[in-house]
């Protein structure tokens, strides 16, 4: 499957600064940029920077970033699901994971999360994919946000709904391990019926629940 990528960019103006939201960005561009030190939800900023460069170099990989000058203050990743997870079992070329979204603490009130996700879906190529995200409460920054798990989940649902991602049921053990965890999905307009059916088979692997 071919994975053409159409670049889009927007300038968000605020009283004290301008932030560029853009992507998909190339590995070469990412290597010239710096990571904000608060982008440490998944690993150390320098290690995460290397991971973002790697994702951007994947044929299907997409990196959408928010930057202030040469400083990355937020990012969203898209890539094939990890081969250790059930979502890769179908080897579906049109199943893409929204893998991570992170915004530096001091920039979280600026709407960067929704701006990055909307920018990603401006590319009409996204209509050829089933895009999913797995939301696990242990990845959420409850301490900094001051939200409980249910308020944080509602916030994440609202964020994903900006691009018409909706809640889908599944019997995946990790998602089912806590009621706040959830699977959210967007099925592109050009996705064939056989891909939708295959995705349903991956979502439910206990026959009595399917």
Rosetta blueprint (number, residue, H / E / L):
1 X L
2 X L
3 X L
4 X L
5 X L
6 X L
7 X L
8 X E
9 X E
10 X E
11 X E
12 X E
13 X E
14 X E
15 X L
16 X L
17 X E
18 X E
19 X E
20 X E
21 X E
22 X E
23 X E
24 X L
25 X L
26 X L
27 X H
28 X H
29 X H
30 X H
31 X H
32 X L
33 X L
34 X E
35 X E
36 X L
37 X L
38 X L
39 X L
40 X L
41 X L
42 X L
43 X L
44 X L
45 X H
46 X H
47 X H
48 X H
49 X H
50 X H
51 X H
52 X H
53 X H
54 X H
55 X H
56 X H
57 X L
58 X L
59 X L
60 X L
61 X L
62 X E
63 X E
64 X E
65 X E
66 X E
67 X E
68 X E
69 X L
70 X L
71 X E
72 X E
73 X E
74 X E
75 X E
76 X E
77 X E
78 X E
79 X E
80 X L
81 X L
82 X L
83 X L
84 X L
85 X L
86 X H
87 X H
88 X H
89 X L
90 X L
91 X L
92 X L
93 X L
94 X L
95 X E
96 X E
97 X E
98 X E
99 X E
100 X E
101 X E
102 X E
103 X E
104 X L
105 X H
106 X H
107 X H
108 X L
109 X L
110 X L
111 X L
112 X H
113 X H
114 X H
115 X H
116 X H
117 X H
118 X H
119 X H
120 X H
121 X L
122 X L
123 X L
124 X H
125 X H
126 X H
127 X H
128 X H
129 X L
130 X E
131 X E
132 X E
133 X E
134 X E
135 X E
136 X L
137 X H
138 X H
139 X H
140 X L
141 X L
142 X H
143 X H
144 X H
145 X H
146 X L
147 X L
148 X L
149 X H
150 X H
151 X H
152 X H
153 X H
154 X H
155 X H
156 X H
157 X H
158 X H
159 X H
160 X H
161 X H
162 X L
163 X L
164 X L
165 X L
166 X E
167 X E
168 X E
169 X L
170 X L
171 X L
172 X L
173 X H
174 X H
175 X H
176 X H
177 X L
178 X L
179 X L
180 X L
181 X L
182 X E
183 X E
184 X E
185 X E
186 X E
187 X E
188 X L
189 X L
190 X L
191 X L
192 X L
193 X H
194 X H
195 X H
196 X H
197 X H
198 X H
199 X H
200 X H
201 X H
202 X H
203 X H
204 X L
205 X L
206 X L
207 X H
208 X H
209 X H
210 X L
